[in-house]
Amino acid sequence: MIIDLTARIIKHKKLVVFAFILIAVISSLAQFFVSVNYNMVDYLPDDAQSTRALEIMNEEFAGAVPNTRVMINNVTVQEALRYKEKLAAIDGVSEVIWLDDAIDLKTPLEMADQKTVEAYYKDNKALFSLDVRNGDEVVITDTIYELIGEDGAIAGEAIDTATSQKMAGTESLHAAALLVPIIILILVLSTTSWIEPVFFLTAIGVSVLINLGTNIFIGEVSFVTQSVAPILQLAVSLDYAIFLLHSFSDYRKKTSNPEEAMQLAMKKSFPAITASAATTFFGFTALTLMNFEIGSDLGFNLVKGIFFSFISVVVFLPALTLCFYKWMDKTQHKSFVPSFNGLGRRVVKIRVPSLIIVFALLIPSFLAQSNTTFTYGLGEQPETSRAGSDLIVIEEAFGESTPIVLLVPKGNLAKESALIQELEKLNHVTSVISYVNAIGTVIPPEYLDATITDEFFSKNYSRIIINTKMGKEGDVPFSIVEAVQETAVYYYDDEAVSLGESVTLYDIKNTVNRDNIIVNVMTVVTIAIVLLVTFRSISIPLVLLITIQSAVWINLSVPYFTDTSLVFTGYLIISTVQLAATVDYAILFTETYKENRKEMPALKAAKKTLDEKTFSISISAAILSSVGFILWFTSSNPIVSSIGLLLGRGALLAFVMVVCFLPAMLLVFDNVIGKSTFKANFYKEK
């Protein structure tokens, strides 16, 4: 079958190259019509509380939840009211809330509740809460900046999103500008032809472009997918191209016919490429099971990307190579790689310490990574950015503030009044804005103008805005959300719903905590099945999974021991990605060990395998690690940055584990592996 496929590719090689280049060009244009979604609420499951609340809000009320705070310096109360009108007049801005919504400004401020006044107006500074329309954050926040000038400040979800959108394109270019030269350098060191790295990058680059272009059929992707998927696909699947072209180079030395050499190379490398792609493919498939759909969005794109990379390597790369193989011949250079002979002898000497160290770290690492402090949102913008410095200025003047909107069934003002009295008693609540404390219970809503009542009532619901003086996530903000929800349930059962940034993050926390178990178990199970089929062994999959999973746990335990918080989405994704992406190192090493073991004793086979494969594994690890650290270095988005750091560190740890710990495991369990592997045919000394 492989020979037939290769024969057809060889026969129509120019047509194959033309077809792939044409599809890549069309895909390059198509990707510009794919929108990027920065709104994390959209990725919560339909049954999440904040998702249901948002649907009710959109159906019942014209406005939305305030997601932005705007501070203006040196203004009187009357000037602040005029600014409020100007802010409300901006297209895309709604629900502008200020002091006049909380108290009657006809009453002197000195006689009003000072706690309420200072939440909105303090030291001639006015703080407005408003909603910025999703999807237009950049244009709207720029317009607000024009209105408030350099002295004004903006903070909140909308400006964070706008800043991320502005920086995403630049940061991707910076990442590519750093990454491509590094990958080329690594590949040049690993080959004996100056042009060969171009073939690698062209084959995988074409598959990356096709993957990006096919997102047009989805319509939009998450910001995490847009930032991470292309680079991750490139790093993970470069191995497939390296396997094929290295095999082709070997067979060129045995036959003068390049077409015959390619046929033999494809036949030999196809099982290794398929096994490598399959473990990554099925490992990434586990991400698609996430209820928090940012993970499933990334998982689907990575699965799709691995498929396109596999097709590109087994169809496009052979055709491309045969069209331009003479360039490889003309650009030969001497090998820059030092001999690794003798490395195996030195490494096997430390096999016992390696086993002791890893098993000593295993349980503490597992417990530590389970007890890391997590964050669930985008995090704060860097202080060097305008958004970051604005947040500091606003919090210094007014403190932290996060609004929660509560929707309760309309009609019973007495019950609503009792609820509000309970809400005002909650810790960290600064003010509650509703009809019953802004207008009162004496005047029925139907006697007032709709412009007044529409702010508080819809056809079926009453809207209550609860301002809190804490941040949007963490133990205290989440306890406030729980307290608000429990109080509302006491009065209205399940008919009351809440929404707001802290509520959304609370729902994300609950969703991803459930996802964690499912995704990790499915990743291990699917990869174990692929390894079982690949090696036809019961023991080898266990040895390989222990090796790579140990590297994952050690990697994820670092934030706990360094007392730093970790973005949970990054943690969840990397626990899958690292296992799926780096298990290839263990597969390559173990396959070679198995072959060597058929001809020699275990110790000698381990030494020979280390001498032969350490460099190949180091190239893959260096590429993946470079990708991770560059994402970490160039991205201001906390989720993308944390994925990068974990990936970079994880690839290095996986390399160390495969080179030091895996040989020790193979030697310790050599007899078990020989007995539990189908047709192992291990060498036996006479």
BAKOL-553141 format. One record per residue: x, y, z of N, C-alpha, C, O in turn; residue in one letter. Coordinates in steps of 0.2 Angstrom, whole numbers, plus 5000, padded with zeros to 4 digits. Example, Ala and Ser with C-alpha at 12.3 -4.5 7.8 and 13.67 -1.06 7.14 Angstrom:
<pts>
506649725039506249785039506649845039507149835042A506449895035506849955036506450005039506750065040S
</pts>
This chain:
<pts>
500449945000500050005000500450065000500350114996M501050065004501450125005501850134998501950184996I502050074995502450074989501950104983502150144979I501350084983500850114978500750184979500750224974D500650204985500550274987501150314984501150374981L501750294986502350324984502450334977502650384974T502350274973502350274966501950324963502150354958A501350334965500850384962501150454964501050494960R501350464970501650534972502250544967502250604964I502650494966503250504961503050524954503250564951I502550484952502250494945501950564944502050594939K501650594949501350654948501550704953501250744956H502250704954502550744959502450824958502350854963K502550844952502450914951501650934952501550994954K501250894950500550914951500350914959500050954961L500650864963500550864970500850934973500550964977V501450954971501751014974501351074972501251114976V501151074966500651134964500051134968499851184970F499751074968499051074972499151094979498751134982A499651074983499751094990499951164990499651204995F500351194986500551264986499851304985499751354988I499451284980498851324978498351324984498051374986L498251264987497851254993498151304999497751335003I498751305000499051345005498951415004498851455009A499051444998498951514996498151534997498051585000V497751484995496951504996496851505004496451545006I497151455008497051455015497351515018497051545023S497951545016498251605018497751665018497751705022S497351665012496851715011496251705016495951755018L496051645016495451625020495551645027495051655031A496151635030496251645037496051715040495851725045Q496051765035495951835037495151845038494951895040F494751795036494051795037493851755043493251755044F494351735047494151705053494251745059494751775060V493651755062493651805068493951775074493951715075S494251815079494551785085494151815091493951875091V493951765095493551785101493951785107494251745109N493851845110494251855116493751855123493951865128Y493151835121492651835127492551765130492351725127N492851755136492851695139492151665141492051605141M491651715142491051695143490751645138490351595139V490851665132490651625126490851555126490551505123D491351535130491651465130491351425136491551365137Y490951455140490651415146490151375143489751395138L489951315146489451275143488751305144488651355148P488251285140487551315140487251315147486851355149D487451255151487051255157487451285163487151285169D487951325162488251365167487851425169487451445165A487851435175487351485178487451555175486951585173Q488051575174488151645171487951645163487751695161S488051585160487751585153487051595153486751635148T486651555157485951565157485751635159485251665156R486151665164485951735166486051785161485651835160A486651775157486751815151486251815146486051865143L485951755145485451745140484751785142484451815138E484651775148484051815151484151895151483751925149I484751915153484951985152484852015145484552065144M485051975140485051995133484351995131484152045127N483951955133483251945131482751995134482352025131E482952015141482452055145482652125145482252175146E483352145145483552215146483952235140484252195136F483952305139484252335133485052335135485452325131A485152345141485852355143486152285146485852235145G486852295148487152235150487552245157487352295160A487952205159488352205165488852255164489252255159V488952305168489552355168490152315168490352275172P490652325163491252285162491852325162492452305161N491752395163492252445163492152495168491652525169T492752525171492752585175493152635172493652625169R492852695172493152755169493252805174492752825178V493852835176493952885181494152945177494552955173M493853005179494053075177494253115183493953115188I494853145182495153185187494853265187494653285182N494853295193494753365193494053385190494053425186N493553355193492853375190492353385196492453355201V491953435195491353445200490853395199490853355194T490353395203489753345202489453365196489253315192V489353425194488953445188489353425182489053405177Q490053435182490453415176490453345175490453315170E490453305181490453235181489753215177489753165173A489253245179488553225176488553235168488353205164L488953295166488953305159489453255156489253235150R489953235159490353175156489953115156490053075151Y489553105161489153045160488753045154488652985151K488453095152488053105146488453095140488253055135E489053115140489553105134489753035133489753005128K489853005139490052935139489452895136489552845132L488852905139488252865136488152875129487852835126A488352935126488252945119488652915115488552915109A489252885117489752845113489352785110489052745114I489452775104489152715101489452645104490052645103D489052605107489352545110489452545117489552495120G489252605120489352615127488552615130488152645127V488452575135487752575138487852565146488452555148S487352575149487352565157487852605160488152575165E487852665159488352715162488052725169487552755170V488352705174488152715181488652755185489252745185I488352805189488752845193488352865199487852825201W488552915203488252925210487552945209487152925214L487252975204486552995204486152935203485552945204D486452875202486052815201485952785208485552745209D486352805213486452775219486052815225485752785229A486152885224485752925229485452985225485552995219I485053025228484753085226485153145226485353165232D485453165221485953225221485653285223485953335224L484953295224484653355227484853355234484853415237K484953305237485153305244485953325244486353295241T486153365249486853385249487253315251487053275254P487853315247488253255248488553245255488553185257L488553295259488753295266488253255270488453225275E487653255268487153225272486953145269486653115272M487253135263487153065261487653015264488153035268A487552955263487952895265488652905262488752895256D489152915266489852935264490152875260490552875256Q489952815263490252755260490052745253490352725248K489352765251489052765245489352815240489552805234T489452875243489752935239490452925237490652935231V490852895242491552885240491652825235492252815233E491152785234491252735229491252765222491452735217A490952825221490852855215491252925214491452945209Y491252955220491553025219491953045225491753035231Y492653055224493053065229493653105227493953095222K493853155231494453205230494353235223494853235219D493753255221493653285214493753235209493953255203N493753175210493853115205493153085204492853065209K492953075198492253035197492452965194492852965189A492152915197492252855194491552825191491052815195L491552805185490952785181491052715180491552685178F490452675181490452605178489952605172489452635172S490252565167489852565161489952495157490452455159L489552485152489652425148489852445141489652485138D490352405139490652415132490452355128490552295130V490152365122489952315118490452265116491052285114R490352195117490752145115490952145107490452165103N491552135106491752135099492052205096492452205091G491852255100492152325097492552355103492552425103D492852325107493252345113493752395111493852455114E494152385105494652425103494452495101494652545104V493952495097493652565094493352605100493452665101V492952565104492552605109493052635115492952685117I493552595117494052615122494452675120494652715123T494652665113495052725110494552785110494852845111D493952785109493552845109493452865116493452935117T493452825121493352845128493952885130493952935133I494552855128495252895129495252965126495453005129Y494952965120494953035117494553085121494653145122E493953055124493553105128493853125135493853175137L494153075138494453085145495153115145495353135150I495553105140496153135139496653095143496553035146G497253125143497853085146497753075154498053025157E497453125157497353115164496853065167496853045172D496353045162495852995164496152925164496752915161G495752885166495952815166495452765165494852775167A495552705162495052655161495352585164495952575163I494852555167495052485169494452435168493852455168A494652375168494052325168494152275162494652275158G493652235161493752185156493752205149494152175145E493452265147493452285140494152315138494352295133A494452355143495152375141495652325141496152325137I495552275145496052215145495952175138496452155135D495352165136495252135130495452175124495852145119T495352245124495652285119496352285118496652285113A496752285124497452285125497652215122498152215118T497352165124497552095121497552095113497952065110S496952125111496852125104497352165100497652145095Q497552225103498052265099498752225099499052235094K498852195105499552165105499652095102500152075101M499052065101499051995098499451995092499851945091A499252035087499652035080500352045081500752015078G500552095085501252115085501652065089502152045087T501352035094501651985098501751915093502251885094E501351905089501351845085501951855080502351805079S502051915077502551935073503251925077503751905074L503251955083503851945087504051875088504651855088H503551835090503651765091503951735085504451695085A503651745079503951715073504651735071505051695069A504751805072505351835070505951805075506551795072A505751785081506251745085506351675084506851645084L505751645083505651575082505951545076506351495076L505851575070506051545064506751535063507051485061V507151595065507951585064508151535069508651495068P507851525075508151475080507951405078508451365078I507351395075507251325072507751315066507951255066I507851365062508251355056508951335059509251285056I509251365064509851355066509951285069510351245068L509351265073509351195076509351145070509751095071I508951155065508951105060509551105055509751055053L509851165055510551165051511051115055511451085052V511051125061511451085065511351015065511750965066L510750995063510550925064510550895057510450835056S510750925051510750905045511450915042511850945045T511550885036512150895032512050935025512450935021T511450975025511251015019510951075021510551085026S511251135018510951195020510251205018509851245021W510051175013509351185010508851135014508251145013I509051085017508551035020508151065025507551045025E508351105029507851145034507351175031506751185033P507451205025506951235021506351195019505751205019V506551125017506051075015505651065021505051055021F505951055027505651035033505051095035504451075035F505351155035504851205036504351225031503751245033L504551205025504051215019503451165020502851185020T503651105021503151045022502651065028502051055027A502951085034502551095040502151165039501651165041I502551205036502251275035501651275031501151305033G501651235026501051225021500451195025499951215025V500651145030500051115033499751165039499251165040S500251205041499951255046499551305043499051325046V499751325037499251375033498651345031498051375032L498651285029498051245027497551245034496951255033I497851225039497451215045497151285047496551285049N497551345047497251405048496751425044496251455046L496851405037496251425032495651385033495151415032G495751325035495051285036494651305042494151285043T494951355046494551375051493951425049493551435053N493951435042493451475040492751445040492251475040I492851375040492251335040491951335047491351315048F492351355052492151355059491851425061491351435064I492151475057491951545058492351585063492551645061G492551565069492951595073493351545078493151495078E493851575080494251535085494451575091494351635091V494651545097494751575103495451615102495851595098S495551665106496251695106496751645108497351655106F496651595112497151555114497351505108497951495107V496851485104496951445098497351485093497851465091T497151545092497551585087498251595089498651605085Q498451605096499051625098499551555098500151565097S499251505100499651445102499651395097500151365095V499051375093498951315089499451315083499751265082A499551375079500051365074500751355076501051315073P500951385081501651375083501751305086502251275085I501251285090501251215093501251165088501651115088L500851175083500851125077501451115074501751065072Q501851175072502451175069502951135073503351095070L502951155080503551125084503451045085503851005085A502751025086502650955087502750915081502950855081V502550935075502550895069503150895065503250865060S503650945066504250945063504650875063504950855058L504550835068504850775069504650725063505050685060D504050735061503850685055504250695049504450655046Y504350765047504750785041505450755042505850735038A505750765049506450745050506550675049507050645046I506050635052506050555051506150545044506550505042F505750575039505650555032506350575029506650535025L506550635029507150655025507750625028508250615024L507850615034508450575037508450505034508950485032H507850475034507850405031508050415023508350365020S507750465020507950475013508650485011508950455007F508950525016509750535015510050465016510550455013S509850425021510250365022510150315016510650285014D509550315013509450265007509850295001509950254996Y509950365000510250394995510950364994511350364989R511250345000511950315000511950244998512450214996K511350214998511350144996511050134988511250074985K510750184986510550174979510650244975510550294978T510750244969510850304965510250334962510250384960S509650294963509050314960508650354966508450314971N508550414966508250454971507450434972507250434978P507150414967506450384967506450324971505950314975E506850274970506950214974507050224981506850194985E507550274982507750294989507150324993507050304999A506750364989506150394993505650334994505350335000M505550284990505050234991505250194997504850175001Q505950174997506150145003506150185010505950155015L506250245009506250295015505550295018505450295024A505050305013504350305015504150245019503750245024M504350185016504150125019504450115026504150085030K505050135026505450125033505150175038505050155044K505050235036504850295041504150295042503950325047S503750265038502950275039502750245046502350285049F502950185048502750165055502850215060502450225065P503550245060503750285065503350355065503150385070A503250375059502850445058502150435060501850475064I501850375058501150355060501050355068500550375071T501550315071501450305078501550375082501150395087A502050415079502150485082501550525082501350555086S501250525075500650565074500050545078499650585080A499950475079499450445082499450465089498850485092A499950465093499950475100499850555101499450565106T500050595097499950665097499250675096498850715099T498950645090498250655088497750635093497350675095F497850575096497350555101497450595108496950595112F498050615109498250645115497850715115497550735120G497850755109497550815108496750805108496450855110F496550745106495850735106495550735113494950755113T495850725118495650725125495450805126494950815130A495750855123495550925125494950935122494550985125L494650905117494050915114493450895118492850915117T493650855123493050835128492950885134492550885138L493350945134493250995139492651025138492351045133M492251035144491651075144491751155143491451185140N492351175146492551245145492851245138493451215137F492551275133492651265126493251295123493451285117E493651335127494251365125494751305124495151295119I494751255128495151195128494951155122495351125118G494251145121494051105115494151135109494251105104S494151205109494251245102495051235101495151215095D495451235105496151225104496251155102496651135098L495951105106496051035105495851015097496250985094G495251045095495051025088495551055083495651025078F495751115084496251145080496951105079497251095074N497151085085497751045085497650975082498150955079L497150945083496950875080496950885073497250845069V496650935070496550955063497250965061497450945055K497651005064498351025062498850965062499150955057G498750915066499150855066498950815060499450785057I498350815059498150775053498450805046498650765042F498350875046498650905040499350895039499650895034F499750905045500450895045500650825043501150815039S500250775045500450705043500350695035500750665032F499750725033499650715026500150755022500450725017I500350815024500850855021501550815020501950815015S501750775026502350745026502350685022502850665019V501850645022501850585018501650595010501750545006V501350655009501150665002501550724999501850714993V501550775002501850834999502650834999502950854995F502850825005503650825006503950775001504450794999L503750715000504150664996504150704989504650694985P503550724986503550754980503950824979504350824974A503950864985504350924985505150904985505550934981L505350854988506050824989506250804982506850814980T505850764979506050734972506050784967506450774962L505750844968505750894963506350934964506650964959C506650944970507150984971507750954975508150984978F507850884974508350844978509050864976509550864980Y509150894970509750914967510050974971510650984972K509551014974509751074978510151044985510551074987W509850984987510150954993510850934992511350944996M510950904986511650884984512150944983512650934985D511850994980512351054979512451094986512951134986K512051084991512151124997512351085003512251095008T512751035001513050985007513551025011513951065008Q513551015017514051035022514250985027513850935028H514850995030515050935034514550945041514350995042K514550885044514150885050514450925056515050925057S513950965059514251005064514150965071514250995076F513850905071513650875077514250835079514550795076V514450845086515050805088514750725089514150715090P515250685090515050615091514750605098515050635103S514250565098513950555105514150485107513950455112F514650455104514950385106515250395113515650445115N515050355118515250355125514750385129514850375135G514250425127513750455131513350405135513250405141L513150345131512750295134513150265140512850245145G513750255139514150225145514150265151514150235157R514150335150514150375156513450385159513450385165R512950385155512250385157512050325161511750335166V512250265159511950205162512350205169512050165173V512850235170513150235177512750265182512850255188K512350315180511950355185511250325185510750365187I511150265182510450245182510150235189509550245190R510450205194510250205201510050265204509450275206V510550315204510350385206509750415203509250445206P509650405196509150435192508450405195507950445196S508450335196507850305198507650335205507050345207L508150335210508050355217507750435217507250445220I508050475213507850545213507150555210506750585213I507050525204506350525201505850505206505250535207V505950445209505350415213505350455220504750455223F505850485222505850525228505450585226505050615231A505450615220505050675218504350665216503950705216L504250595214503550585211502950605215502550645213L502950575222502350595226502350665228501750695227I502850695230502850765232502650815226502250855227P502850795220502650835214501950825212501650875210S501650765213500950745211500550785216500050825214F500750785223500350825228500350905227499950935227L501050925225501150995224500751025218500451075219A500750985213500351015207499651015208499251045204Q499350975212498650975214498451025219497851045220S498951055222498851115227499151175225499151225229N499251185219499451255216498951305217498351285216T499151365218498651425218498451435210498951455207T497851445209497651455202497351515201496951545205F497351545195496951605192496551575186496751535183T495951605185495551575180495351625174495051605169Y495551695175495451745170496051755166496551725165G496051815162496551845158497151865163497651875160L496951885169497551915173497551985172497152015168G498052015175498152085175498652105169499052065168E498552165166498952185161499652215164499652235170Q500152205160500852235163500752305165500452345162P501152325170501152395173501452435168501252495168E501852415163502152455158501652475153501752525149T501052445152500552465147500052515150500052525156S499752555146499252605148498752575152498552595158R498452515150497952485154498152465161497752465166A498752435162499052415168499152475173498952475179G499452535170499552595174498852625176498752645182S498352625172497752645173497352615179497052645183D497452545179497152505184497452525191497052525196L498052535191498452555198498152615200498052625206I498052665195497852735197497152735200497052765205V496752695197496052685199495952655206495552675210I496352605207496352565213496652605219496352595224E497152645217497352685222496852735225496852755231E496452765220495952815222495352785225495052815230A495052735222494452705224494452635226493952605229F495052605226495052535228494852485223494652505217G494852425224494552375219493852375219493552385224E493552355213492852355213492652305207492852315202S492152265209491852215204491152215205490852195210T490752235200490052225201489752155199490052125195P489252145203488852085202488152105200487852135204I487852075195487152095193486752035195486851975193V486152045199485751995201485052005198484752055198L484751955194484151955191483651915195483751855196L483151945198482651905202481951915199481851965195V481451875200480751885197480451945199480551965205P480151985195479852045196479152035199478851985198K478952085203478252085206478152095213477652125216G478652075217478652075225479152125227479652105229N478952185228479452235230479652225238480152245240L479152195242479352185249479852135249480352135253A479752075245480352025246480952055243481552035246K480952095238481552125235481852165240482452165240E481452205243481752245249482152205254482652225256S481852155256482152115261482752085259483252075262A482752065252483452035249483952085249484552075251L483752145247484252195247484552215254485152225254I484152215259484452225265484952175267485452185271Q484852115266485252055267485952065263486452055265E485852085257486452095252486852155255487452145255L486552205257486952265260487352245266487852275268E487152195270487552165276488152125274488552115278K488152105268488752055266489352085266489452145265L489852055269490552075269490752095262490652065257N491152155261491452175255490952205250491152225245H490352215252489852245247489852325249489752335255V489952365244490052435245489352465244489152515248T488952445239488352475238487852425234488152385230S487252435234486752395230486252445227485952495230V486252445220485852485216485252445214485252395210I484652475216484052435213483452485214483552545216S482852465212482252515212482052525219481952585221Y482052475223481852485230482252535235482052565239V482952535233483352585237483552645233483752695236N483352655227483452715223482752755223482852815223A482252725222481552755221481152745228480852785230I481152675230480752665236480252615234480052595229G479952585240479352535239478652575239478152545237T478652635240478052675241477752685234477152675233V478152705229477852725223477852665218478452635217I477352635216477252585211477652595205477552655202P478052555202478352565196477952595190478152635186P477352565190476852585184476652665184476452685179E476852695190476652765190477252815188477152875187Y477852775186478352815184478552805177478252765173L478952855174479052855167479552795165479952775169D479452765159479852705157480552715157480952665158A480752775156481452795156481852785163482452765163T481452785168481652775175481652695176482052665179I481052675175480952605177481252545173481452495175T481452565166481752515162482452505164482752445163D482752545168483452535171483352475176483852445177E482852465179482752425185482352355183482452305186F481852365179481352315177481352295170481452335166F481252235169481052205162480352175163480052195168S480152145158479452115158479352065164478852065167K479952025165479851975170480351975176480251945181N480852025175481352025180481552095183481352145180Y481752095189482052155192482852145192483052085193S483152195191483852195191484152235197483952295198R484652205200484952225206485752225204486052175203I486052285205486752285204487152295211486952345215I487552245212487952245219488652265217488952225214I488852315220489552335220489952305226489852315231N490552275224490952245229491652275229491852305224T492052285234492652315234493252265234493852285236K493152205231493652155230493752145223493452175219M494252115221494452095214493952045211493452035214G494152025205493651985201493751905202493351875201K494351885205494451815207494851805213495251845215E494851745215495251725221494751705227494151705225G494951685232494551655238494051705240493451685241D494251765241493751815244493251835239492651825240V493451855232492951865227492451805226491851815225P492751745226492251695224491751675230491251655229F492051695237491551685242491051735242490451725245S491151795239490651845239490151825234489551825235I490351795228489851765223489451715226488851715225V489751665230489351615233488851645238488251625239E489051695242488651725247488051755244487451755246A488151795238487651825234487151775232486551785232V487351725229486951675226486551635231485951625230Q486851625237486551585242485951635245485451605247E486051695246485551745248484951745244484451745246T485151755237484651755232484151695232483551695231A484551635233484151575232483651565238483151535238V483851595244483451595250482751625249482251605251Y482851675245482151715244481851695237481251695237Y482251675232481951655226482051585223481851575217Y482351545227482551475225482951485218483451525218D482851435213483251435207483051495202483351495197D482551535204482351585199482751645199482751675194E483251655204483651705204484351685200484551635201A484551725196485251715193485651775193485451835194V486351765193486851815193487351815188487451765185S487651875186488151875181488651935183488451975187L489151935179489651985180490351945180490351885179G490951985179491551955178491751905184492051855182E491651925190491851875195491351815195491651755197S490751815193490251765192490551715187490551655187V490751745181490951705175491551665177491651605176T492051705181492651665183492551615188492851565188L492051625192491851575197491551515193491751455195Y491151525188490951465184491451435180491451375179D491951475178492551445174492851395179493051345177I492951425185493351375190493051315191493351255191K492351315192491951255193491951205187492051145187N491951235181491951195175492651165173492651105172T493151205174493851175172494051125178494451075176V493751135184493951085189493651015187493950965188N493051015184492750955182493150925176493250865175R493350975171493650955165494350915167494550875163D494650945172495350915174495350845174495850815171N494950815178494950735179494850705172495150655170I494250725168494150695162494650695157494850645154I494950755156495450765151496050725153496350695148V496350735159496950695161496850615160497350585157N496350595162496150525161496150505154496450455152V495750535150495750525143496350525139496450485135M496750575141497450585138497850525139498150495134T497850505145498250445147498050375144498450335141V497350375144497050305141497150305134497350255131V497050355130497150355123497850345121497950305116T498250375124498950365122499250295124499650265121I498950275130499150205132498950155127499250105125A498350165124498050115119498450125112498650075109I498650185110499150185104499750155106500050115101V500050165112500750135113500650055114501050015111L500050035116499949965116499949925109500249875108L499549965105499549945098500249945094500449905091V500550005096501250015092501749965095502149935090T501849945101502349905104502149835105502549785106F501449825104501149755106501449725112501649675113R501349775117501649755124501249785129500949835129S501249755135500849775141501249815145501049865148I501949805146502349835150502649905147502749945151S502849905141503149965138502750025139502950075141I502050025137501650085138501650105145501650165146P501650065150501750085157502350115159502350175162L502950095156503550125157503650195154503850235157V503350195148503350265144502950315148503150375148L502350295150501850335153502150365160502050425161L502450315163502750335170503250395169503350435172I503650375163504250425162504050495160504250545163T503550495155503350565153502850595158502850655159I502450555162501950585166502350615172502150665176Q502850585174503350605180503550675178503550725182S503750685171504050755169503450805169503550855171A502850785168502250825168502150855175502050915176V502150805180502050825187502550865190502450915193W503150845188503750895191503650965188503751015192I503550965182503451035178502851075182502951135183N502351045183501751075185501751095193501351125196L502251055196502351075203502751135205502751155210S503151155200503651215201503251275204503551305208V502651295201502351355204502151345211502151395215P502051285213501851275220502451285225502451325230Y503051265223503651265227503951335226504351365231F503751375221504051445220503551495222503651555222T502951465225502351515228502151565223502051625224D502051535216501751585211501051555209500951495209T500651595207499951565205500051545197500451575194S499651505195499651475188498951485185498451465188L498951505179498351515175498051445174498351395171V497451425177497251355176497151335169497251275168F496851375165496751355158497451325155497451275151T498051365157498651345154498851275157499151235154G498751265164498851205168498551145164498851095163Y497851155163497451105160497751085153497751025152L497851135149498051115142498751085142498851035138I499151115146499851085146499951015149500350975147I499451005154499550935156499350885151499550825151S498950905146498850855140499350865135499650815132T499550925133499950945127500650915129500950885124V500950925135501650905136501650825135502150795133Q501150795138501150715138501050695130501450655128L500650725127500550705120501150725115501250685110A501450785117501950805112502650775114503050765109A502750755120503450735122503450655122504050625123T502950625122502950545122503350525116503550465116V503350565111503750545105504450525106504750485103D504750565111505450555112505550485115505950445113Y505050465120505150395123504950345118505250295118A504550355113504350305108504950295103505150235102I505350345101505950345097506450305101506750265098L506550325107507050285111506950215112507350175111F506350195113506150125115506150085109506350025109T505850115103505950075097506650055095506749995093E507050095096507750085094508050035099508449985097T507850045106508149995111507849925109508249875110Y507249915107506949855106507349815100507549765101K507549855095507849835089508549805092508849755090E508949855095509549835098509549775103510049735103N509049775106508949715111508949645108509049595111R508749645102508649585098509349555097509449495095K509849605097510549585095511049585100511649555099E510849605106511349615111511049615118510449625119M511449605124511149615130510849685132510949725128P510449685137510149745139510549805140510449855138A511149795144511549855146511849875140511949945139L512149835135512449855129511949895124512049945121K511349865124510749895120510649965122510450005118A510549975129510450045132510950095130510850145128A511650065131512150115129512150135122512250195120K512050085117512050095110511450145108511550185104K510850135111510350175110510450245112510250295108T510750255118510950325120511350355115511350415113L511850315113512350345108512050365101512250415098D511550325099511250335093510650385093510650425088E510250395098509650435098509650495102509150535102K510150505106510150565111510150625107509750675108T510550635101510550695097509850705094509550765094F509550655091508850665088508350685093507950735091S508350655098507850675104508050745106507550785107I508650765106508850835109508650885104508450945106S508650875097508350915092507650935093507450985093I507250875094506550885095506350925101505950975101S506750905106506650945113506851015112506451065115A507351025109507651095108507151145104506951195106A506851115099506351155095505651165099505451225100I505451115103504851125107504951165112504551215114L505551165116505651205121505751275119505551325122S506051285113506151355110505451385109505351445111S505051345106504351375105504051395111503751455112V504051355117503751375123504051435126503651475128G504751435126505051495130504951565126504851615129F504851555119504751615115504051635116503951695116I503551595117502851615118502851645125502451695126L503151615130503251645136503551715136503251765140W504051725132504451785132504051845128504051905130F503651825123503351875119502651895120502451945118T502351845124501551865125501451895131501651875137S501051945131500751985137500151955139499951965145S499851905136499251875138499451815143499851775141N499151825149499451775154499251705153499651655154P498751685149498551615147499051595142499351535143I499251625137499751605132500451605135500751555134V500551655139501251655142501351595147501851565147S500851585151500951525155500951455151501351415153S500651455146500651395142501351385139501651335139I501651445137502351445134502851425139503251385138G502851455145503351435150503251365152503751325153L502651335153502551265155502851225149503151165151L502651235143502851195138503651195137503951145136L503951255137504651265137505051215142505551185141G504851225148505151195154504951115153505351075155R504351105151504151035151504550995146504650935147G504651025140505050995135505750975137506050915136A506051015141506751005144506750945149507150905149L506250955153506150895158506050835155506250775157L505550825150505450765146506150735143506250675143A506550785140507150765137507650735142507850675141F507650765148508050735154507850665156508250625157V507150665157506850605159506950545154507150485156M506950555147506950505142507750485142507850425141V508150535143508850515142509150485148509550435148V508950505154509250475161508750425164509050375166C508150435164507650395168507450335164507350275167F507250345158506950295154507450235153507250175154L508050245151508550185151508550145157508650085157P508550185163508550145169507950105170508050045172A507350125168506750095169506750035164506549975166M507050045158507049985153507549935155507349875154L508049955159508549905161508249865167508349805168L507949895172507649865178507049815176507049765179V506649835171506049795169506249755163505749735159F506849745161507049715155506749645154506449625149D506749605160506449535159505749535159505449495155N505349585162504649595162504449615155503949585152V504849655152504649685145504749625140504349615136I505249585141505349535136504849475136504649455131G504549465142504049415143503349445141502849405140K503249515142502549535141502449575134501949615133S502949565130502949595123502849545118503249495118T502449555113502249505108502849495103503049545100F503149435103503749425098504349475100504549505095K504449485106505049525108505649505105506149545103A505849435105506449405103507049435105507549445102N507049455112507649485115508249435115508149375115F508849465114509449425113509549385120509449415126Y509749325120509949285126510649265126510849225121K511049275131511749255131511749175132511349155136E512149145128512249075128512649055134512848995135K
</pts>
